[in-house]
Protein backbone atom coordinates (compact mmCIF):
# COMPACT_ATOMS: atom_id res chain seq x y z
CA UNK A 1 0.00 0.00 0.00
CA UNK A 2 1.45 3.42 -0.86
CA UNK A 3 2.58 5.42 2.19
CA UNK A 4 -0.07 8.11 1.71
CA UNK A 5 -2.85 5.55 1.70
CA UNK A 6 -1.26 3.71 4.60
CA UNK A 7 -1.11 6.89 6.64
CA UNK A 8 -4.72 7.65 5.85
CA UNK A 9 -5.77 4.11 6.74
CA UNK A 10 -4.02 3.87 10.08
CA UNK A 11 -4.54 7.32 11.57
CA UNK A 12 -7.79 6.20 13.20
CA UNK A 13 -6.18 3.18 14.86
CA UNK A 14 -5.23 3.10 18.53
CA UNK A 15 -1.53 3.63 19.15
CA UNK A 16 -0.99 0.13 20.55
CA UNK A 17 -2.29 -1.44 17.30
CA UNK A 18 -0.12 0.64 14.95
CA UNK A 19 2.89 -1.63 15.49
CA UNK A 20 0.89 -4.70 14.49
CA UNK A 21 -0.69 -2.94 11.53
CA UNK A 22 2.71 -1.79 10.31
CA UNK A 23 4.07 -5.32 10.61
CA UNK A 24 1.17 -6.81 8.67
CA UNK A 25 1.48 -4.21 5.92
CA UNK A 26 5.23 -4.80 5.59
CA UNK A 27 4.71 -8.58 5.56
CA UNK A 28 2.09 -8.42 2.80
CA UNK A 29 4.32 -6.13 0.73
CA UNK A 30 7.27 -8.53 1.14
CA UNK A 31 5.17 -11.59 0.30
CA UNK A 32 3.79 -9.85 -2.79
CA UNK A 33 7.28 -8.92 -3.95
CA UNK A 34 8.55 -12.46 -3.39
CA UNK A 35 5.64 -14.00 -5.27
CA UNK A 36 6.11 -11.54 -8.14
CA UNK A 37 9.79 -12.40 -8.46
CA UNK A 38 9.04 -16.12 -8.29
CA UNK A 39 6.28 -15.84 -10.90
CA UNK A 40 8.59 -13.87 -13.20
CA UNK A 41 11.28 -16.52 -12.80
CA UNK A 42 8.81 -19.28 -13.68
CA UNK A 43 7.70 -17.40 -16.81
CA UNK A 44 11.32 -16.80 -17.77
CA UNK A 45 12.27 -20.46 -17.38
CA UNK A 46 9.18 -21.69 -19.23
CA UNK A 47 9.75 -19.40 -22.20
CA UNK A 48 13.50 -19.98 -22.22
CA UNK A 49 12.98 -23.72 -22.32
CA UNK A 50 10.64 -23.56 -25.32
CA UNK A 51 12.93 -21.34 -27.41
CA UNK A 52 15.78 -23.77 -28.01
CA UNK A 53 16.67 -22.74 -31.57
CA UNK A 54 19.16 -19.94 -31.97
CA UNK A 55 21.19 -20.41 -28.83
CA UNK A 56 21.10 -18.98 -25.35
CA UNK A 57 20.62 -15.34 -26.38
CA UNK A 58 17.37 -16.13 -28.21
CA UNK A 59 16.11 -18.29 -25.33
CA UNK A 60 16.97 -15.60 -22.80
CA UNK A 61 15.22 -12.93 -24.87
CA UNK A 62 12.10 -15.09 -25.18
CA UNK A 63 12.02 -15.53 -21.41
CA UNK A 64 12.25 -11.82 -20.72
CA UNK A 65 9.70 -10.98 -23.40
CA UNK A 66 7.11 -13.36 -21.96
CA UNK A 67 7.64 -12.08 -18.42
CA UNK A 68 7.34 -8.45 -19.54
CA UNK A 69 4.18 -9.09 -21.57
CA UNK A 70 2.48 -10.97 -18.74
CA UNK A 71 3.39 -8.36 -16.12
CA UNK A 72 2.26 -5.54 -18.44
CA UNK A 73 -1.09 -7.31 -18.88
CA UNK A 74 -1.45 -7.70 -15.11
CA UNK A 75 -0.63 -4.01 -14.59
CA UNK A 76 -3.18 -3.00 -17.24
CA UNK A 77 -5.80 -5.19 -15.59
CA UNK A 78 -5.03 -3.56 -12.23
CA UNK A 79 -5.50 -0.08 -13.71
CA UNK A 80 -8.79 -1.09 -15.34
CA UNK A 81 -10.07 -2.61 -12.11
CA UNK A 82 -9.02 0.45 -10.13
CA UNK A 83 -10.81 2.83 -12.48
CA UNK A 84 -13.98 0.80 -12.82
CA UNK A 85 -13.96 -0.17 -9.16
CA UNK A 86 -14.04 3.50 -8.16
CA UNK A 87 -16.86 4.17 -10.61
CA UNK A 88 -18.90 1.21 -9.35
CA UNK A 89 -18.32 2.15 -5.70
CA UNK A 90 -19.50 5.68 -6.38
CA UNK A 91 -22.67 4.51 -8.16
N, CA, C and O atoms as a DFTB+ gen file, in Angstrom:
364 C
 N C O
     1  1       0.852      -1.158       0.000
     2  2       0.000       0.000       0.000
     3  2       0.906       1.231       0.000
     4  3       1.863       1.288       0.772
     5  1       0.619       2.213      -0.851
     6  2       1.445       3.422      -0.857
     7  2       1.424       4.108       0.504
     8  3       0.427       4.029       1.222
     9  1       2.522       4.783       0.865
    10  2       2.576       5.421       2.188
    11  2       1.437       6.381       2.453
    12  3       0.927       6.418       3.573
    13  1       1.019       7.159       1.468
    14  2      -0.068       8.114       1.711
    15  2      -1.351       7.386       2.092
    16  3      -2.055       7.794       3.015
    17  1      -1.646       6.316       1.380
    18  2      -2.848       5.554       1.701
    19  2      -2.684       4.845       3.041
    20  3      -3.639       4.740       3.811
    21  1      -1.497       4.368       3.316
    22  2      -1.258       3.706       4.598
    23  2      -1.449       4.685       5.746
    24  3      -2.060       4.350       6.761
    25  1      -0.932       5.880       5.585
    26  2      -1.106       6.890       6.639
    27  2      -2.571       7.227       6.837
    28  3      -3.027       7.393       7.968
    29  1      -3.304       7.328       5.748
    30  2      -4.725       7.649       5.847
    31  2      -5.494       6.503       6.485
    32  3      -6.471       6.725       7.201
    33  1      -5.049       5.269       6.224
    34  2      -5.768       4.106       6.739
    35  2      -5.512       3.888       8.228
    36  3      -6.397       3.419       8.944
    37  1      -4.334       4.217       8.691
    38  2      -4.023       3.867      10.081
    39  2      -4.127       5.040      11.062
    40  3      -3.865       4.853      12.250
    41  1      -4.492       6.216      10.617
    42  2      -4.536       7.322      11.566
    43  2      -5.682       7.190      12.565
    44  3      -5.654       7.835      13.614
    45  1      -6.672       6.382      12.268
    46  2      -7.794       6.195      13.195
    47  2      -7.554       5.040      14.172
    48  3      -8.373       4.800      15.059
    49  1      -6.454       4.338      14.017
    50  2      -6.178       3.176      14.859
    51  2      -5.588       3.607      16.194
    52  3      -4.895       4.620      16.281
    53  1      -5.870       2.827      17.232
    54  2      -5.232       3.100      18.534
    55  2      -3.715       2.913      18.426
    56  3      -3.231       2.109      17.630
    57  1      -2.999       3.650      19.218
    58  2      -1.532       3.632      19.149
    59  2      -0.947       2.253      19.373
    60  3       0.056       1.906      18.750
    61  1      -1.551       1.448      20.254
    62  2      -0.988       0.128      20.546
    63  2      -1.167      -0.839      19.366
    64  3      -0.466      -1.848      19.295
    65  1      -2.077      -0.556      18.455
    66  2      -2.288      -1.442      17.302
    67  2      -1.443      -1.032      16.098
    68  3      -1.301      -1.817      15.160
    69  1      -0.883       0.167      16.098
    70  2      -0.123       0.640      14.954
    71  2       1.088      -0.238      14.658
    72  3       1.439      -0.435      13.495
    73  1       1.725      -0.763      15.693
    74  2       2.887      -1.626      15.490
    75  2       2.473      -2.895      14.755
    76  3       3.157      -3.324      13.826
    77  1       1.374      -3.490      15.158
    78  2       0.890      -4.701      14.489
    79  2       0.449      -4.407      13.058
    80  3       0.734      -5.180      12.143
    81  1      -0.236      -3.306      12.870
    82  2      -0.695      -2.935      11.530
    83  2       0.500      -2.714      10.612
    84  3       0.496      -3.165       9.466
    85  1       1.507      -2.032      11.101
    86  2       2.705      -1.790      10.309
    87  2       3.390      -3.104       9.938
    88  3       3.844      -3.276       8.807
    89  1       3.460      -4.015      10.884
    90  2       4.066      -5.319      10.613
    91  2       3.304      -6.106       9.564
    92  3       3.907      -6.720       8.684
    93  1       1.988      -6.090       9.652
    94  2       1.173      -6.811       8.670
    95  2       1.327      -6.191       7.288
    96  3       1.445      -6.911       6.297
    97  1       1.326      -4.868       7.210
    98  2       1.480      -4.211       5.916
    99  2       2.840      -4.508       5.302
   100  3       2.929      -4.763       4.101
   101  1       3.894      -4.480       6.098
   102  2       5.226      -4.805       5.590
   103  2       5.308      -6.256       5.150
   104  3       5.927      -6.560       4.130
   105  1       4.688      -7.161       5.908
   106  2       4.712      -8.576       5.557
   107  2       4.001      -8.817       4.232
   108  3       4.508      -9.548       3.382
   109  1       2.822      -8.203       4.046
   110  2       2.093      -8.423       2.799
   111  2       2.847      -7.827       1.610
   112  3       2.812      -8.392       0.517
   113  1       3.519      -6.710       1.803
   114  2       4.325      -6.129       0.726
   115  2       5.480      -7.070       0.375
   116  3       5.761      -7.290      -0.804
   117  1       6.147      -7.623       1.381
   118  2       7.270      -8.531       1.142
   119  2       6.816      -9.825       0.468
   120  3       7.483     -10.321      -0.440
   121  1       5.690     -10.367       0.909
   122  2       5.172     -11.591       0.297
   123  2       4.784     -11.326      -1.155
   124  3       5.065     -12.147      -2.028
   125  1       4.152     -10.204      -1.419
   126  2       3.786      -9.855      -2.788
   127  2       5.002      -9.712      -3.690
   128  3       4.998     -10.177      -4.829
   129  1       6.041      -9.067      -3.177
   130  2       7.276      -8.920      -3.948
   131  2       7.904     -10.279      -4.219
   132  3       8.332     -10.549      -5.341
   133  1       7.962     -11.128      -3.219
   134  2       8.549     -12.463      -3.390
   135  2       7.773     -13.289      -4.402
   136  3       8.365     -13.963      -5.246
   137  1       6.454     -13.238      -4.319
   138  2       5.640     -13.997      -5.272
   139  2       5.793     -13.447      -6.689
   140  3       5.810     -14.212      -7.654
   141  1       5.903     -12.136      -6.816
   142  2       6.106     -11.545      -8.137
   143  2       7.425     -11.967      -8.751
   144  3       7.482     -12.295      -9.936
   145  1       8.483     -11.963      -7.959
   146  2       9.793     -12.396      -8.463
   147  2       9.752     -13.877      -8.830
   148  3      10.289     -14.273      -9.865
   149  1       9.125     -14.690      -7.997
   150  2       9.035     -16.125      -8.288
   151  2       8.221     -16.381      -9.549
   152  3       8.599     -17.214     -10.373
   153  1       7.112     -15.673      -9.705
   154  2       6.278     -15.839     -10.895
   155  2       7.032     -15.412     -12.155
   156  3       6.946     -16.077     -13.188
   157  1       7.768     -14.306     -12.069
   158  2       8.588     -13.872     -13.198
   159  2       9.661     -14.887     -13.549
   160  3       9.935     -15.113     -14.728
   161  1      10.274     -15.502     -12.545
   162  2      11.284     -16.524     -12.800
   163  2      10.680     -17.749     -13.481
   164  3      11.287     -18.330     -14.381
   165  1       9.487     -18.136     -13.048
   166  2       8.812     -19.284     -13.682
   167  2       8.512     -18.982     -15.142
   168  3       8.759     -19.818     -16.012
   169  1       7.978     -17.789     -15.421
   170  2       7.702     -17.405     -16.810
   171  2       8.979     -17.394     -17.633
   172  3       8.991     -17.870     -18.768
   173  1      10.046     -16.859     -17.074
   174  2      11.320     -16.796     -17.773
   175  2      11.824     -18.191     -18.118
   176  3      12.251     -18.439     -19.246
   177  1      11.776     -19.096     -17.156
   178  2      12.268     -20.461     -17.381
   179  2      11.396     -21.191     -18.392
   180  3      11.909     -21.898     -19.259
   181  1      10.073     -21.025     -18.285
   182  2       9.184     -21.692     -19.233
   183  2       9.428     -21.215     -20.660
   184  3       9.517     -22.032     -21.576
   185  1       9.535     -19.924     -20.857
   186  2       9.753     -19.398     -22.204
   187  2      11.157     -19.702     -22.703
   188  3      11.348     -19.962     -23.891
   189  1      12.133     -19.674     -21.817
   190  2      13.504     -19.979     -22.224
   191  2      13.646     -21.435     -22.631
   192  3      14.427     -21.761     -23.526
   193  1      12.904     -22.301     -21.985
   194  2      12.977     -23.721     -22.317
   195  2      12.317     -24.055     -23.632
   196  3      12.700     -25.035     -24.272
   197  1      11.330     -23.272     -24.063
   198  2      10.642     -23.562     -25.316
   199  2      11.371     -22.969     -26.514
   200  3      11.167     -23.433     -27.636
   201  1      12.207     -21.967     -26.314
   202  2      12.932     -21.343     -27.415
   203  2      14.346     -21.908     -27.480
   204  3      15.302     -21.254     -27.062
   205  1      14.473     -23.109     -27.998
   206  2      15.783     -23.774     -28.009
   207  2      16.573     -23.490     -29.275
   208  3      17.787     -23.693     -29.289
   209  1      15.928     -23.028     -30.339
   210  2      16.667     -22.736     -31.570
   211  2      17.284     -21.360     -31.478
   212  3      16.656     -20.420     -30.990
   213  1      18.510     -21.240     -31.944
   214  2      19.162     -19.942     -31.971
   215  2      20.106     -19.679     -30.815
   216  3      20.721     -18.614     -30.764
   217  1      20.238     -20.581     -29.917
   218  2      21.194     -20.411     -28.830
   219  2      20.613     -19.770     -27.594
   220  3      19.411     -19.528     -27.491
   221  1      21.512     -19.502     -26.651
   222  2      21.102     -18.982     -25.348
   223  2      20.553     -17.565     -25.412
   224  3      19.648     -17.222     -24.652
   225  1      21.089     -16.727     -26.315
   226  2      20.624     -15.338     -26.384
   227  2      19.161     -15.276     -26.801
   228  3      18.394     -14.481     -26.256
   229  1      18.767     -16.108     -27.760
   230  2      17.372     -16.131     -28.209
   231  2      16.481     -16.668     -27.094
   232  3      15.404     -16.123     -26.853
   233  1      16.904     -17.714     -26.421
   234  2      16.110     -18.289     -25.335
   235  2      15.952     -17.291     -24.194
   236  3      14.872     -17.166     -23.615
   237  1      17.030     -16.582     -23.874
   238  2      16.966     -15.600     -22.799
   239  2      16.027     -14.456     -23.175
   240  3      15.246     -13.995     -22.342
   241  1      16.097     -14.002     -24.411
   242  2      15.219     -12.930     -24.872
   243  2      13.755     -13.358     -24.819
   244  3      12.891     -12.579     -24.418
   245  1      13.481     -14.586     -25.221
   246  2      12.099     -15.085     -25.182
   247  2      11.583     -15.123     -23.751
   248  3      10.419     -14.807     -23.506
   249  1      12.422     -15.502     -22.818
   250  2      12.018     -15.529     -21.415
   251  2      11.676     -14.157     -20.877
   252  3      10.659     -13.981     -20.206
   253  1      12.520     -13.187     -21.169
   254  2      12.248     -11.819     -20.717
   255  2      11.012     -11.247     -21.395
   256  3      10.204     -10.575     -20.754
   257  1      10.864     -11.509     -22.682
   258  2       9.701     -10.978     -23.401
   259  2       8.396     -11.503     -22.817
   260  3       7.451     -10.738     -22.624
   261  1       8.336     -12.795     -22.536
   262  2       7.111     -13.357     -21.963
   263  2       6.826     -12.756     -20.594
   264  3       5.687     -12.391     -20.303
   265  1       7.838     -12.653     -19.762
   266  2       7.635     -12.084     -18.420
   267  2       7.156     -10.634     -18.513
   268  3       6.256     -10.234     -17.775
   269  1       7.741      -9.853     -19.404
   270  2       7.342      -8.449     -19.542
   271  2       5.910      -8.335     -20.040
   272  3       5.143      -7.516     -19.535
   273  1       5.541      -9.148     -21.028
   274  2       4.184      -9.090     -21.575
   275  2       3.157      -9.478     -20.512
   276  3       2.128      -8.816     -20.376
   277  1       3.423     -10.529     -19.768
   278  2       2.475     -10.971     -18.738
   279  2       2.349      -9.924     -17.636
   280  3       1.237      -9.618     -17.206
   281  1       3.468      -9.371     -17.172
   282  2       3.395      -8.363     -16.118
   283  2       2.735      -7.077     -16.616
   284  3       2.040      -6.410     -15.849
   285  1       2.940      -6.717     -17.881
   286  2       2.262      -5.540     -18.439
   287  2       0.754      -5.776     -18.489
   288  3      -0.025      -4.865     -18.208
   289  1       0.341      -6.988     -18.844
   290  2      -1.090      -7.313     -18.881
   291  2      -1.693      -7.260     -17.476
   292  3      -2.812      -6.778     -17.299
   293  1      -0.967      -7.747     -16.493
   294  2      -1.451      -7.703     -15.111
   295  2      -1.557      -6.253     -14.636
   296  3      -2.523      -5.896     -13.962
   297  1      -0.579      -5.417     -14.978
   298  2      -0.629      -4.006     -14.593
   299  2      -1.808      -3.297     -15.262
   300  3      -2.492      -2.492     -14.630
   301  1      -2.043      -3.596     -16.535
   302  2      -3.179      -3.001     -17.237
   303  2      -4.497      -3.427     -16.601
   304  3      -5.403      -2.612     -16.426
   305  1      -4.600      -4.703     -16.257
   306  2      -5.798      -5.193     -15.585
   307  2      -6.002      -4.479     -14.246
   308  3      -7.130      -4.138     -13.891
   309  1      -4.923      -4.253     -13.510
   310  2      -5.027      -3.557     -12.228
   311  2      -5.523      -2.123     -12.411
   312  3      -6.332      -1.640     -11.618
   313  1      -5.044      -1.446     -13.447
   314  2      -5.498      -0.078     -13.715
   315  2      -6.977      -0.078     -14.079
   316  3      -7.741       0.753     -13.586
   317  1      -7.382      -1.004     -14.937
   318  2      -8.787      -1.085     -15.342
   319  2      -9.681      -1.361     -14.139
   320  3     -10.722      -0.725     -13.980
   321  1      -9.282      -2.297     -13.300
   322  2     -10.075      -2.613     -12.111
   323  2     -10.127      -1.436     -11.142
   324  3     -11.156      -1.194     -10.511
   325  1      -9.027      -0.708     -11.023
   326  2      -9.017       0.450     -10.126
   327  2      -9.954       1.533     -10.630
   328  3     -10.683       2.135      -9.841
   329  1      -9.946       1.790     -11.921
   330  2     -10.812       2.832     -12.480
   331  2     -12.267       2.437     -12.386
   332  3     -13.094       3.210     -11.902
   333  1     -12.592       1.224     -12.850
   334  2     -13.979       0.805     -12.822
   335  2     -14.477       0.493     -11.421
   336  3     -15.666       0.636     -11.138
   337  1     -13.577       0.069     -10.544
   338  2     -13.957      -0.169      -9.161
   339  2     -14.376       1.110      -8.466
   340  3     -15.332       1.115      -7.692
   341  1     -13.661       2.204      -8.740
   342  2     -14.041       3.496      -8.156
   343  2     -15.378       3.967      -8.711
   344  3     -16.198       4.521      -7.978
   345  1     -15.598       3.750     -10.002
   346  2     -16.862       4.167     -10.610
   347  2     -18.023       3.357     -10.049
   348  3     -19.090       3.909      -9.781
   349  1     -17.827       2.056      -9.871
   350  2     -18.898       1.212      -9.348
   351  2     -19.166       1.512      -7.875
   352  3     -20.312       1.443      -7.430
   353  1     -18.136       1.838      -7.125
   354  2     -18.315       2.151      -5.702
   355  2     -19.054       3.479      -5.534
   356  3     -19.805       3.663      -4.577
   357  1     -18.836       4.392      -6.463
   358  2     -19.502       5.676      -6.381
   359  2     -20.928       5.651      -6.873
   360  3     -21.692       6.579      -6.603
   361  1     -21.311       4.587      -7.603
   362  2     -22.666       4.507      -8.163
   363  2     -23.679       4.035      -7.165
   364  3     -24.860       3.918      -7.493
